[in-house]
Amino acid sequence: MKIKDYKAAARRLLRGKYGILIASQFVQYMVSYTVLTVVMIIFGSAFAFFTTDNEVMKVVTAILLAVSIILAVLVSLFMTLGLNKQYLNMCRRGYVTFSDLFYAFRPGAHPMRYVWVSLCMGLMVGIPGLLLIFLAVLGSELAFGSGTVGMVAGNLLFYAWTIYICVRYAFASFIVIDKPEKTVMEALKRSSRLTRKRRLKLIWLFAISFLPWCIPLVLTLGLAALWITPYIYTTIFLFYLRAEQEEYPEESYGSASTEDKEVTQ
């Protein structure tokens, strides 16, 4: 299938479903925004305690602040997991349910695997990427007596490495939702196999095919995202399901899909 075929299929699938998807996005934004606001209030209040001479109070405040930030990140990731579950089930079943938004809080969901996959991808991008920048700047200093050339080259290498990792493991977070019996490492390996022959298509899908939609996003001050985001998500999940079907036809979408046996082609 060509990218335009996935996009056409996504448009057909989305008919009559925008209302519940937009409502889900709104709930996710509001929950994440509320939690972030609470953390910012705690963060602002913490400065008063950091200026005191009471070392115990400083330590307690730092711990509470760290816990608040971690909880905010977890809530945001859990809600994103729920959105992904909605799109996954919609693309497979042909219909969407609002309750899937809270999938992370169901028994057997393993939401922390979703968190660990996100963390692993961040580390795989960040650590080697920063090392590339450091080596490029160091080499530029030794060769030219200036780090400017190295900084430019290092940033280009960093971007190239980021694209490679994001494309190679693009489906890892989907897999830990779709196949809850898979470990984080198994999800990463499976994603690598699914994307191996499809990486150029994925780059086109992610970075280029939806680029014209930036115009309505700018003109509507971001409001168009309520309609564009479901379109993008649905297209990507249809791409993922097709890749699963082609690479693992014997699994029929896997034992983890016992609640999703109806498959929409």
Residue pairs with C-beta under 8 A, 6 or more apart in sequence:
1 242
3 201
3 204
3 205
3 209
6 205
6 235
6 238
6 239
6 242
7 209
7 231
7 235
9 235
9 238
10 231
10 234
10 235
10 238
11 231
13 90
13 91
13 94
13 234
13 238
13 264
14 21
14 230
14 231
14 234
17 90
17 95
17 96
17 230
18 227
18 230
20 96
20 97
20 98
21 86
21 96
21 230
22 226
22 227
22 230
23 98
24 82
24 83
24 86
24 98
24 101
25 83
25 226
25 229
25 230
26 226
27 79
27 101
28 79
28 80
28 82
28 83
28 101
31 75
31 79
32 72
32 75
32 76
32 79
35 71
35 72
35 75
35 76
36 72
36 76
38 68
38 72
39 68
39 69
39 71
39 72
42 64
42 65
42 68
43 65
43 68
46 61
46 62
46 64
46 65
49 57
49 58
49 60
49 61
50 58
50 61
50 62
52 58
74 115
77 111
77 114
77 115
77 118
78 104
78 105
78 111
78 114
79 101
79 104
81 103
81 104
81 109
81 111
81 114
81 173
81 177
82 100
82 101
82 102
82 103
82 104
83 101
83 233
84 173
84 174
84 177
84 233
84 237
85 100
85 101
85 103
85 177
86 96
86 97
86 100
86 101
86 103
87 96
87 230
87 233
87 234
87 237
88 174
88 177
88 178
88 237
88 241
88 260
89 96
89 97
89 100
89 260
90 96
90 234
90 237
91 234
91 237
91 238
91 241
91 264
92 241
92 253
92 257
92 260
92 262
92 263
92 264
93 260
93 262
93 264
94 262
94 264
103 109
103 177
104 111
104 114
105 111
108 180
109 180
110 176
110 180
113 176
113 180
113 182
113 183
113 184
113 187
114 173
114 176
114 177
116 184
117 169
117 172
117 173
117 176
117 184
117 187
117 188
118 173
120 172
120 184
120 188
121 165
121 166
121 169
121 172
124 165
124 169
125 161
125 162
125 165
125 166
128 161
129 157
129 158
129 161
129 162
130 158
132 154
132 157
132 158
132 161
133 151
133 154
133 155
133 157
133 158
134 154
135 154
136 150
136 151
136 153
136 154
136 157
137 147
137 150
137 151
137 154
138 147
138 150
139 150
140 146
140 147
140 148
140 149
140 150
140 151
140 153
141 147
141 150
163 203
163 207
166 206
167 195
167 199
167 202
167 203
167 206
168 191
168 192
168 195
168 199
169 188
169 191
169 192
169 195
170 191
170 195
170 202
170 206
171 190
171 191
171 194
171 195
171 240
171 243
172 184
172 187
172 188
172 190
172 191
173 187
174 191
174 237
174 240
175 182
175 186
175 187
175 190
175 191
176 182
176 184
176 187
178 244
178 253
178 254
178 256
178 257
179 187
179 190
179 254
179 255
179 256
179 257
180 256
181 255
181 256
182 190
182 256
193 247
194 240
194 243
194 244
194 247
195 202
195 243
198 239
198 243
201 239
202 239
205 235
205 236
205 239
206 236
210 228
210 231
210 232
213 224
213 228
213 231
213 232
216 224
216 228
217 224
217 225
217 228
241 253
241 263
244 251
244 253
244 254
245 253
248 254
252 263
253 260
253 263
